[in-house]
């Protein structure tokens, strides 16, 4: 058909040169049309997942495989201005109009280009790289897209937030910084069961990274092993930290501040009643004592006995607190010695170890405070007893 067309053009009076140019143009158009009909630009069906700082590949290739070294190729992000991430033209990388944030971080493999692999290598991924990329051939008017999901993760830190002596439970706190996208936080026991914890607090910083934290109150178990797990499903990242709480932290003292306060109030009311009775009696007393007045004196004497019993009870509680304080101090010293000997020296500077020492001191101070309260109660009771005896 081409020969027949060529003969007809020659007969029409055109020069041989014009006929030759027209012939080559038609061949080029036919080849280009055939090439466009067969070539396809293929990208990945799933998003590419990366974390900050990674070197990753944005996959894209020609089907069927065709040498793309001498072709024009554009990698771009439509949401940027300028939109170009990397441009290849006739085997040369063009940096004109390349977005500044990608300068020096993109590259194409010449060997792979020869086999139709036009994947883009992106180095030192940033959080701002998150988005949709377009792999485009202007000559073929064919393109494909690649979704890049960028995230970051960090390990959580568990600390002892407090001791609930009234219910023999321990409060644990977990915090994890530097996450993107926003993660989820879970508490687990030693068997991997979820624990009921307070709501997760989430804070987003000026750098767009998230900080999550949560508290949980736990009771004594057979192993006292607890886990804080932080995960982000979109970037397939999970981090977790374990802690073992010593048994001694779940022991509550027998005496409490509430009981001591009630005892002090009852003692004060008893003394007040005695003083009022004596004052009332002295106001109404006469020279001759009646049987009723004698009975009143006997009742006042019985009140003195009550104060003495209260004094003895306070003394007993004081001795129990002193004994408990001495026992706990020995156990805490042994625990501290065991941790120091079994761990490496760097462990003593970790936040968990420092927080443990602070809680041990706080526990000892709490016992000392209770001991001080008992001593004051005993001293006040002694004074009230003396005053009552003098009044009587």
C-alpha positions in Angstrom: 0.0 0.0 0.0 2.9 2.3 0.7 4.4 1.7 -2.7 1.1 2.4 -4.4 0.8 5.6 -2.5 4.3 6.6 -3.4 3.7 6.0 -7.1 0.5 8.1 -7.1 2.4 11.0 -5.3 5.2 10.8 -8.0 2.6 11.0 -10.8 1.0 14.0 -9.2 4.1 16.1 -10.0 5.8 16.2 -6.5 9.6 16.1 -6.4 11.4 13.0 -5.2 12.5 14.8 -2.0 9.0 15.8 -1.1 7.7 12.3 -1.7 10.5 10.9 0.5 9.7 13.4 3.4 6.1 12.6 3.2 6.8 8.8 3.2 9.0 9.0 6.3 6.4 11.2 8.1 3.7 8.7 7.5 5.9 5.8 8.7 6.7 7.8 11.9 3.1 8.5 12.6 2.1 4.9 12.1 4.9 3.7 14.4 4.0 6.3 17.0 0.4 5.3 16.9 1.3 1.6 17.2 3.7 2.4 20.1 1.1 4.4 22.0 -1.4 1.6 21.5 0.8 -1.0 23.0 2.8 0.8 25.8 1.3 1.2 29.3 2.6 2.9 32.4 2.1 0.6 35.4 2.2 1.6 39.1 1.6 -0.2 42.4 -1.9 -1.2 43.4 -1.1 -0.6 47.1 0.3 2.6 48.9 4.0 2.6 49.6 4.6 2.7 53.4 7.7 4.5 54.8 9.0 6.0 58.0 10.9 9.2 58.5 14.5 8.9 57.5 14.1 5.8 55.2 15.3 5.4 51.6 12.4 4.1 49.5 11.5 3.2 45.9 8.4 4.6 44.2 7.7 1.8 41.7 6.7 2.4 38.1 7.4 0.6 34.8 6.5 0.3 31.2 4.6 -2.6 29.8 5.8 -4.1 27.6 9.4 -3.3 28.8 10.9 -0.6 26.6 14.1 1.3 26.7 13.2 4.6 28.3 16.7 6.2 28.5 16.1 8.6 25.6 12.5 9.4 26.5 11.0 12.3 28.5 9.8 11.3 31.9 8.2 13.4 34.7 7.8 12.5 38.3 5.6 15.1 40.0 3.2 15.9 42.8 0.1 17.8 41.6 -0.4 19.4 45.1 3.0 21.2 45.0 4.2 24.3 43.3 6.4 23.7 41.4 5.0 20.2 41.0 8.1 18.5 39.6 9.9 16.0 41.8 12.3 14.6 39.1 12.4 15.2 35.3 14.4 13.1 32.8 14.8 14.4 29.2 16.9 12.4 26.6 19.0 10.7 29.2 19.7 13.9 31.3 18.3 14.9 34.7 16.7 18.3 34.5 16.8 20.2 37.8 15.0 23.3 36.5 11.7 23.8 38.2 12.4 20.9 40.6 10.7 21.5 44.0 13.3 22.6 46.5 12.4 20.0 49.1 13.5 17.2 46.8 16.8 18.7 45.8 19.5 16.0 46.0 17.1 13.3 47.2 15.8 11.8 44.0 17.5 9.5 41.4 16.7 7.1 38.5 18.7 4.0 37.6 20.0 4.1 34.0 20.3 0.3 33.9 16.7 -0.1 35.0 15.6 2.5 32.5 17.0 0.4 29.7 14.5 -2.3 30.7 11.5 -0.1 31.2 11.8 0.3 35.0 11.3 4.0 35.7 11.0 3.6 39.5 12.1 6.7 41.5 14.4 6.4 44.4 13.7 8.9 47.2 16.3 9.2 50.0 15.9 10.4 53.6 12.1 10.5 53.6 10.5 13.5 55.3 7.1 13.8 56.8 6.3 16.4 54.1 6.9 13.8 51.4 3.5 12.2 52.3 1.2 12.4 49.2 0.3 11.2 45.7 3.0 11.0 43.0 2.5 11.0 39.3 4.7 9.1 36.9 4.1 10.6 33.4 5.4 10.2 29.8 4.5 13.4 27.8 5.4 11.7 24.5 3.0 8.8 25.1 0.5 10.8 27.1 0.4 7.9 29.6 0.7 8.1 33.4 0.3 6.2 36.6 0.1 7.3 40.3 1.8 6.2 43.5 0.5 6.9 47.0 3.2 7.4 49.6 2.3 7.2 53.3 5.0 8.5 55.6 4.9 8.0 59.4 7.2 7.9 62.4 7.1 5.9 65.7 8.9 5.7 69.0 9.0 3.3 72.0 6.8 4.1 75.0 8.1 4.8 78.5 6.3 3.4 81.6 6.6 5.0 85.1 5.1 4.4 88.5 2.7 7.3 89.0 1.6 6.5 92.6 0.5 3.9 95.2 -3.1 3.7 96.4 -2.5 2.4 100.0 -6.2 2.4 100.8 -6.9 -0.3 98.2 -3.5 -2.0 97.8 -3.2 -0.9 94.1 -0.5 0.7 92.0 -1.0 3.5 89.4 1.1 3.1 86.2 1.6 5.8 83.5 2.7 5.2 79.9 3.9 8.0 77.5 5.1 7.8 73.9 6.3 10.8 71.8 7.0 11.5 68.2 4.3 9.5 66.3 2.6 10.2 63.0 -0.1 9.5 62.1 -2.0 9.5 65.4 -1.5 6.1 67.1 -3.5 4.0 69.6 -2.4 3.0 73.1 -3.3 -0.2 75.0 -2.5 -1.7 78.4 -2.0 -5.5 78.6 -1.4 -7.9 81.5 1.1 -10.7 81.6 -1.2 -13.0 79.6 -1.8 -10.5 76.9 -5.3 -9.5 78.0 -6.5 -5.9 77.6 -6.7 -3.9 80.8 -9.3 -1.3 81.6 -7.5 2.0 81.6 -8.3 5.7 81.7 -8.8 7.6 78.4 -5.8 8.2 76.2 -4.5 11.8 76.2 -3.3 12.9 72.8 -1.3 16.1 72.1 -0.2 17.3 68.7 3.0 19.4 68.7 4.0 22.2 66.4 6.1 19.7 64.3 2.8 17.7 63.7 4.1 14.7 65.8 1.7 13.2 68.3 2.3 12.4 72.0 0.0 9.9 73.6 -0.2 9.0 77.3 -2.5 6.9 79.6 -2.8 5.8 83.2 -4.0 2.4 84.6 -4.6 1.2 88.1 -3.5 -2.4 88.7 -3.9 -4.9 91.4 -1.4 -7.6 92.5 -1.1 -10.6 90.2 1.0 -13.7 90.1 3.7 -12.1 88.0 2.9 -8.4 88.2 4.1 -8.0 84.5 2.3 -5.3 82.6 2.7 -4.0 79.0 2.1 -0.7 77.3 1.6 -1.1 73.6 1.4 1.8 71.0 0.5 1.0 67.4 -0.3 2.7 64.1 -2.0 0.4 61.6 -1.6 2.8 58.5 2.2 2.6 58.7 2.3 -0.9 60.2 4.3 0.2 63.2 4.0 -1.2 66.8 6.1 -0.4 69.8 5.7 -1.8 73.4 7.4 -1.6 76.8 7.1 -4.0 79.8 7.4 -3.4 83.5 7.4 -5.7 86.5 6.0 -4.1 89.7 7.5 -5.4 93.0 5.1 -7.2 95.4 5.9 -4.7 98.2 4.3 -1.9 96.3 0.9 -3.6 96.7 1.0 -3.9 100.6 -1.1 -1.3 102.4 -0.3 -0.4 106.1 -2.8 -1.3 108.8 -3.3 2.2 110.1 -4.5 5.0 107.8 -4.8 8.7 108.2 -8.6 8.5 108.1 -8.6 6.2 111.2 -6.2 8.5 113.0 -8.3 11.5 112.3 -11.4 9.8 113.6 -9.6 8.8 116.8 -8.4 12.3 117.3 -11.9 13.8 116.8 -13.4 11.2 119.2 -10.7 12.0 121.8 -11.3 15.7 121.5 -15.1 15.3 121.9 -14.6 13.1 125.0 -12.4 15.7 126.6 -14.7 18.5 125.7 -17.6 16.6 127.3 -15.6 16.1 130.5 -14.6 19.7 130.7 -18.2 20.8 130.1 -19.5 18.4 132.8 -17.0 19.6 135.3 -17.7 23.3 134.6 -21.4 22.6 134.9 -20.9 20.8 138.1 -18.8 23.5 139.6 -21.4 26.1 138.7 -24.1 24.2 140.6 -22.1 22.6 143.4 -23.1 23.3 147.0 -21.3 22.7 150.3 -23.2 19.5 150.8 -22.5 16.7 148.3 -25.4 14.6 147.2 -25.4 11.1 145.9 -25.9 12.4 142.4 -22.7 14.5 142.5 -20.8 11.4 143.7 -22.1 9.4 140.7 -21.0 12.3 138.4 -17.5 12.1 139.9 -17.4 8.4 139.2 -18.4 9.0 135.6 -15.6 11.6 135.3 -13.2 9.0 136.7 -14.5 6.6 134.1 -13.8 9.2 131.4 -10.2 9.4 132.6 -9.9 5.7 132.2 -11.2 6.1 128.6 -8.5 8.6 127.8 -5.9 6.3 129.3 -7.1 3.5 127.1 -7.0 5.8 124.1 -3.4 6.7 125.0 -2.4 3.1 125.2 -4.0 2.4 121.8 -2.1 5.2 120.2 1.1 4.0 121.7 0.4 0.5 120.2 -0.3 1.9 116.8 2.9 3.9 117.0 4.9 0.8 117.7 3.3 -1.0 114.8 4.1 1.8 112.4 7.7 1.9 113.6 8.0 -1.8 113.1 6.4 -1.6 109.6 8.7 1.3 108.6 11.8 -0.7 109.7 10.7 -3.8 107.7 9.9 -1.8 104.6 13.2 0.1 104.7 15.1 -3.2 104.8 13.1 -4.6 101.9 13.6 -1.5 99.8 17.3 -1.5 100.4 17.5 -5.1 99.4 15.4 -4.4 96.3 17.6 -1.4 95.4 20.7 -3.5 95.9 19.4 -6.3 93.7 18.4 -3.9 90.9 21.8 -2.2 91.0 23.8 -5.5 91.0 21.7 -7.3 88.3 21.4 -4.4 85.8 24.2 -2.6 84.0 25.4 0.8 85.3 23.5 2.7 82.6 20.2 1.3 84.0 20.5 3.5 87.1 20.3 6.7 85.0 17.1 5.5 83.2 13.8 7.3 84.0 12.2 4.1 85.2 14.9 3.5 87.8 14.8 7.2 89.0 11.0 7.1 89.2 11.3 3.8 91.2 13.6 5.4 93.7 11.4 8.5 94.0 8.4 6.2 94.8 10.3 4.3 97.4 11.3 7.5 99.2 7.7 8.8 98.8 6.5 5.5 100.5 9.0 5.9 103.3 8.0 9.5 103.8 4.4 8.5 103.9 5.1 6.1 106.8 7.1 8.7 108.6 4.3 11.2 108.2 1.9 8.7 109.8 4.3 8.1 112.6 4.5 11.8 113.2 0.7 12.1 113.3 0.5 9.3 115.9 3.2 10.9 118.0 1.3 14.2 118.0 -1.9 12.4 118.9 -0.3 10.6 121.8 1.2 13.9 123.0 -2.1 15.7 122.8 -3.9 12.9 124.5 -1.4 13.0 127.4 -1.9 16.7 127.8 -5.7 16.4 127.7 -5.5 13.6 130.3 -3.4 15.8 132.6 -5.8 18.7 132.3 -8.8 16.5 132.8 -7.3 15.0 136.0 -6.5 18.5 137.3 -10.0 19.7 136.6 -11.5 16.7 138.4 
